[in-house]
């Protein structure tokens, strides 16, 4: 390490010397390398964040980002003005998470100035690759839900749609993951430790948000929410550029603040420092952490505060913009609102937007119930992301009455009117009322069912893959479907081909462009189907293999830096990266790896030579309070320690836990992958989107018929997908059979578990984890996720993978066909469908 530090020092001196020769002049819209270099140097000197005379990679990164931001601000302003003049119907996408990843590569790629920026940085003594590495991922999300929202923003901008995102500005994110001897350790994310050059604080965009208090009833019957705690929501805008278009939209993030007058100077001078600044510290808590632990009453209150804070600030802003665009344009009516505004709720977290919009319309704008309900129910639409019962939010009525008394009155009224409607028009459903109404008044635990509130109030409800939408209609929401048959739609998720192929795998992208004779596939992904006719071409296969190898070598270098383990790029790279959760079945993966290790140990040296060498990589964060998920992480690391240090087999098998999985790590892993595992229990993964990213990058999938796997298999061809496992319609029956003691475990499954119990992977007590696979019923037992049932077919599918990989021509052809079949999974297609079928919005291109 000392050597590299030294070279950095000499590089920094060279860079400082070179930059002193470049004039520091502001050229915000520069496109030529020399002018860009001047603009970067201008920011280094005149927008300083560091001591003078320093121009090391970190300083160069911030100055470069600010130079790019100049262009984005110009385009953002033009887009805002254009939307203001045209006054189109606009979508507002509300999400608790946006997992943006790094912005620099994406911005210069979208603006089509990456080469110019690379040359400009060379003139300043720096390499673009090194500068890009200085950026920390924005820690505003956790998993697929947040990354989907970010892909959607990219597509909205690229399709020139009038749309914005709204989220919260979490200072410490979910957590940064470190792998220690004890397993996963969590620490606060430090992405805002210095500052983010991509956000623009809008000091004039400030809205009041209230908590607690009481409802005051005026003599005329009007109700108003008063007293309690009042905070300010301050807006930060992150510009989102479209690809090769002027349109640049906004991700508006809210931060909670208390004002100077909330600081009690009298108490402070009296030595009561904590209580003097009490409101300020409460304000900081609101946007401190994504998904704070909610085991305590205070934790639940804080989560609810976050959700309401997002909804209230965003809706006040939306109403302000609606009025701003009407200003001076003649008369308007509130009934016009849904023809100008579409609000999309990304899962149930922003459900409080429904009662809050009702409250703002009735209490602040003076509308009656019927008019306010008409506006609200024509404005709001809801995306469901899960059928897992524990993930369908239910909030304690007592907590809600305490924090949001006016909203509980409104929710009660919605519930009452829904029941009256059922009684009046659907007597056949009267017996179902207790399960489909919004309020669950179970005396032990009265709750508000957020998903029910969304379905009752929204004009459209969608699932996120065909299988998932079918399950919603047939099971979770079947009674609502009989009431509102046209309310339910499917919108299969998608991913942006810009970040997930064009920018993260330039070698493969260039090959695709060369063979398709166009780069238009970047915005029209269906064109990839044109690769099918070349799948057997030896020239393409050779180029494809060399691009894959370059990505594998880059990944191998990263793994050595991140974990200290060296891996061989000539082995099969097998990757599973996603949140650690029992339904995603990382446990099935590691049990399979353990069985493979045990078998390799039993083979003779001659027999071992015939096996397919494999490097298994698993990554993802386990929620801090999710004990079994953390045990799975520990098991993977323990297995890796033993296997990777076993000289008999470590050239044939390595097991790696990739720490602190995030977007930037994914951009390294996905292009270098050859097999990826999407092995959730059928019917439990709503869609999955990493499966689409892997398939797009020519990686083959081993998976169950779950979520979007079903559609990926249809598109890439059944022969190019390694299928195993029970289907969604068998799961309930299999669980019943298990309860009745009819399950017969496969001997290989028993072998793998016994091998762990033998202590070969260390002294940690894995019995609590293995117990979840034992017994026939009971809490945390009975193998709810069918790991044992699916194990034999999983191992058989893995044998097919080993065989296929030995035939290089066949594997490369499958890989090419995987990319060629991925056109459907562009988020451009998904967003175009939302725009047309749910939001009813049209392109509004900046001229």
Secondary structure as the mmCIF struct_conf table of DSSP 4:
data_model
#
loop_
_struct_conf.conf_type_id
_struct_conf.id
_struct_conf.beg_label_comp_id
_struct_conf.beg_label_asym_id
_struct_conf.beg_label_seq_id
_struct_conf.end_label_comp_id
_struct_conf.end_label_asym_id
_struct_conf.end_label_seq_id
HELX_RH_AL_P HELX_RH_AL_P1 UNK A 2 UNK A 20
TURN_TY1_P TURN_TY1_P1 UNK A 21 UNK A 21
BEND BEND1 UNK A 22 UNK A 22
TURN_TY1_P TURN_TY1_P2 UNK A 28 UNK A 29
BEND BEND2 UNK A 32 UNK A 32
HELX_RH_AL_P HELX_RH_AL_P2 UNK A 33 UNK A 46
BEND BEND3 UNK A 47 UNK A 47
BEND BEND4 UNK A 50 UNK A 50
TURN_TY1_P TURN_TY1_P3 UNK A 52 UNK A 53
BEND BEND5 UNK A 56 UNK A 56
HELX_RH_AL_P HELX_RH_AL_P3 UNK A 57 UNK A 86
STRN STRN1 UNK A 90 UNK A 94
BEND BEND6 UNK A 96 UNK A 96
STRN STRN2 UNK A 101 UNK A 101
BEND BEND7 UNK A 103 UNK A 103
HELX_RH_AL_P HELX_RH_AL_P4 UNK A 104 UNK A 110
TURN_TY1_P TURN_TY1_P4 UNK A 111 UNK A 112
HELX_RH_AL_P HELX_RH_AL_P5 UNK A 114 UNK A 123
TURN_TY1_P TURN_TY1_P5 UNK A 124 UNK A 125
HELX_RH_AL_P HELX_RH_AL_P6 UNK A 128 UNK A 132
TURN_TY1_P TURN_TY1_P6 UNK A 133 UNK A 134
HELX_LH_PP_P HELX_LH_PP_P1 UNK A 135 UNK A 137
STRN STRN3 UNK A 138 UNK A 138
BEND BEND8 UNK A 140 UNK A 140
BEND BEND9 UNK A 143 UNK A 143
HELX_RH_AL_P HELX_RH_AL_P7 UNK A 144 UNK A 158
TURN_TY1_P TURN_TY1_P7 UNK A 159 UNK A 160
STRN STRN4 UNK A 161 UNK A 161
STRN STRN5 UNK A 163 UNK A 168
BEND BEND10 UNK A 171 UNK A 172
BEND BEND11 UNK A 174 UNK A 174
STRN STRN6 UNK A 176 UNK A 180
TURN_TY1_P TURN_TY1_P8 UNK A 181 UNK A 182
STRN STRN7 UNK A 183 UNK A 187
TURN_TY1_P TURN_TY1_P9 UNK A 191 UNK A 192
BEND BEND12 UNK A 193 UNK A 194
TURN_TY1_P TURN_TY1_P10 UNK A 197 UNK A 198
STRN STRN8 UNK A 199 UNK A 211
BEND BEND13 UNK A 212 UNK A 212
STRN STRN9 UNK A 214 UNK A 217
TURN_TY1_P TURN_TY1_P11 UNK A 219 UNK A 220
BEND BEND14 UNK A 221 UNK A 221
STRN STRN10 UNK A 223 UNK A 226
BEND BEND15 UNK A 227 UNK A 228
STRN STRN11 UNK A 229 UNK A 241
HELX_LH_PP_P HELX_LH_PP_P2 UNK A 242 UNK A 242
TURN_TY1_P TURN_TY1_P12 UNK A 243 UNK A 244
BEND BEND16 UNK A 245 UNK A 246
STRN STRN12 UNK A 248 UNK A 257
HELX_RH_3T_P HELX_RH_3T_P1 UNK A 260 UNK A 262
BEND BEND17 UNK A 263 UNK A 263
HELX_RH_AL_P HELX_RH_AL_P8 UNK A 265 UNK A 269
TURN_TY1_P TURN_TY1_P13 UNK A 270 UNK A 271
HELX_RH_AL_P HELX_RH_AL_P9 UNK A 273 UNK A 276
TURN_TY1_P TURN_TY1_P14 UNK A 277 UNK A 277
HELX_RH_AL_P HELX_RH_AL_P10 UNK A 278 UNK A 286
TURN_TY1_P TURN_TY1_P15 UNK A 287 UNK A 288
TURN_TY1_P TURN_TY1_P16 UNK A 290 UNK A 291
BEND BEND18 UNK A 295 UNK A 296
HELX_RH_AL_P HELX_RH_AL_P11 UNK A 297 UNK A 326
TURN_TY1_P TURN_TY1_P17 UNK A 327 UNK A 328
BEND BEND19 UNK A 329 UNK A 329
HELX_RH_3T_P HELX_RH_3T_P2 UNK A 334 UNK A 339
TURN_TY1_P TURN_TY1_P18 UNK A 340 UNK A 340
STRN STRN13 UNK A 341 UNK A 346
BEND BEND20 UNK A 347 UNK A 347
HELX_RH_3T_P HELX_RH_3T_P3 UNK A 348 UNK A 350
TURN_TY1_P TURN_TY1_P19 UNK A 351 UNK A 352
HELX_RH_AL_P HELX_RH_AL_P12 UNK A 353 UNK A 359
HELX_RH_PI_P HELX_RH_PI_P1 UNK A 360 UNK A 364
TURN_TY1_P TURN_TY1_P20 UNK A 365 UNK A 365
HELX_RH_AL_P HELX_RH_AL_P13 UNK A 369 UNK A 379
STRN STRN14 UNK A 380 UNK A 383
HELX_RH_3T_P HELX_RH_3T_P4 UNK A 389 UNK A 391
BEND BEND21 UNK A 392 UNK A 392
STRN STRN15 UNK A 394 UNK A 396
HELX_RH_AL_P HELX_RH_AL_P14 UNK A 397 UNK A 403
HELX_RH_AL_P HELX_RH_AL_P15 UNK A 405 UNK A 425
HELX_RH_3T_P HELX_RH_3T_P5 UNK A 427 UNK A 432
HELX_RH_AL_P HELX_RH_AL_P16 UNK A 433 UNK A 436
BEND BEND22 UNK A 437 UNK A 438
STRN STRN16 UNK A 439 UNK A 440
TURN_TY1_P TURN_TY1_P21 UNK A 443 UNK A 444
BEND BEND23 UNK A 445 UNK A 445
STRN STRN17 UNK A 447 UNK A 449
HELX_RH_AL_P HELX_RH_AL_P17 UNK A 450 UNK A 457
BEND BEND24 UNK A 459 UNK A 459
STRN STRN18 UNK A 461 UNK A 463
BEND BEND25 UNK A 464 UNK A 465
HELX_RH_AL_P HELX_RH_AL_P18 UNK A 466 UNK A 471
HELX_RH_PI_P HELX_RH_PI_P2 UNK A 472 UNK A 476
TURN_TY1_P TURN_TY1_P22 UNK A 477 UNK A 477
HELX_RH_AL_P HELX_RH_AL_P19 UNK A 478 UNK A 483
TURN_TY1_P TURN_TY1_P23 UNK A 485 UNK A 486
BEND BEND26 UNK A 487 UNK A 487
STRN STRN19 UNK A 488 UNK A 490
STRN STRN20 UNK A 495 UNK A 495
HELX_RH_AL_P HELX_RH_AL_P20 UNK A 497 UNK A 497
HELX_RH_PI_P HELX_RH_PI_P3 UNK A 498 UNK A 502
TURN_TY1_P TURN_TY1_P24 UNK A 503 UNK A 504
HELX_RH_AL_P HELX_RH_AL_P21 UNK A 506 UNK A 516
TURN_TY1_P TURN_TY1_P25 UNK A 517 UNK A 517
BEND BEND27 UNK A 519 UNK A 519
HELX_RH_3T_P HELX_RH_3T_P6 UNK A 520 UNK A 522
TURN_TY1_P TURN_TY1_P26 UNK A 523 UNK A 523
HELX_RH_3T_P HELX_RH_3T_P7 UNK A 525 UNK A 534
TURN_TY1_P TURN_TY1_P27 UNK A 535 UNK A 536
HELX_RH_AL_P HELX_RH_AL_P22 UNK A 538 UNK A 563
BEND BEND28 UNK A 564 UNK A 564
TURN_TY1_P TURN_TY1_P28 UNK A 569 UNK A 570
BEND BEND29 UNK A 571 UNK A 571
STRN STRN21 UNK A 572 UNK A 577
BEND BEND30 UNK A 578 UNK A 578
HELX_RH_3T_P HELX_RH_3T_P8 UNK A 582 UNK A 584
TURN_TY1_P TURN_TY1_P29 UNK A 585 UNK A 585
HELX_RH_AL_P HELX_RH_AL_P23 UNK A 586 UNK A 602
BEND BEND31 UNK A 603 UNK A 603
HELX_RH_AL_P HELX_RH_AL_P24 UNK A 605 UNK A 608
TURN_TY1_P TURN_TY1_P30 UNK A 609 UNK A 610
BEND BEND32 UNK A 611 UNK A 611
STRN STRN22 UNK A 614 UNK A 619
HELX_LH_PP_P HELX_LH_PP_P3 UNK A 621 UNK A 623
TURN_TY1_P TURN_TY1_P31 UNK A 624 UNK A 625
HELX_RH_AL_P HELX_RH_AL_P25 UNK A 627 UNK A 644
TURN_TY1_P TURN_TY1_P32 UNK A 645 UNK A 645
TURN_TY1_P TURN_TY1_P33 UNK A 647 UNK A 652
STRN STRN23 UNK A 653 UNK A 658
BEND BEND33 UNK A 660 UNK A 660
HELX_RH_AL_P HELX_RH_AL_P26 UNK A 663 UNK A 669
TURN_TY1_P TURN_TY1_P34 UNK A 670 UNK A 672
BEND BEND34 UNK A 674 UNK A 674
STRN STRN24 UNK A 675 UNK A 678
HELX_LH_PP_P HELX_LH_PP_P4 UNK A 680 UNK A 681
TURN_TY1_P TURN_TY1_P35 UNK A 682 UNK A 683
BEND BEND35 UNK A 686 UNK A 686
BEND BEND36 UNK A 689 UNK A 689
HELX_RH_AL_P HELX_RH_AL_P27 UNK A 690 UNK A 696
TURN_TY1_P TURN_TY1_P36 UNK A 697 UNK A 698
STRN STRN25 UNK A 700 UNK A 703
BEND BEND37 UNK A 705 UNK A 705
TURN_TY1_P TURN_TY1_P37 UNK A 707 UNK A 708
HELX_RH_AL_P HELX_RH_AL_P28 UNK A 709 UNK A 716
HELX_RH_3T_P HELX_RH_3T_P9 UNK A 718 UNK A 720
STRN STRN26 UNK A 721 UNK A 723
BEND BEND38 UNK A 725 UNK A 725
HELX_RH_3T_P HELX_RH_3T_P10 UNK A 728 UNK A 730
HELX_RH_AL_P HELX_RH_AL_P29 UNK A 731 UNK A 739
TURN_TY1_P TURN_TY1_P38 UNK A 740 UNK A 741
HELX_RH_AL_P HELX_RH_AL_P30 UNK A 747 UNK A 757
TURN_TY1_P TURN_TY1_P39 UNK A 758 UNK A 761
BEND BEND39 UNK A 763 UNK A 763
HELX_RH_AL_P HELX_RH_AL_P31 UNK A 767 UNK A 771
TURN_TY1_P TURN_TY1_P40 UNK A 772 UNK A 773
BEND BEND40 UNK A 774 UNK A 778
TURN_TY1_P TURN_TY1_P41 UNK A 779 UNK A 780
BEND BEND41 UNK A 782 UNK A 782
TURN_TY1_P TURN_TY1_P42 UNK A 784 UNK A 785
HELX_RH_AL_P HELX_RH_AL_P32 UNK A 787 UNK A 806
HELX_RH_AL_P HELX_RH_AL_P33 UNK A 808 UNK A 820
TURN_TY1_P TURN_TY1_P43 UNK A 821 UNK A 821
HELX_RH_3T_P HELX_RH_3T_P11 UNK A 823 UNK A 825
STRN STRN27 UNK A 826 UNK A 826
HELX_RH_AL_P HELX_RH_AL_P34 UNK A 827 UNK A 834
HELX_RH_PI_P HELX_RH_PI_P4 UNK A 835 UNK A 839
STRN STRN28 UNK A 843 UNK A 843
#
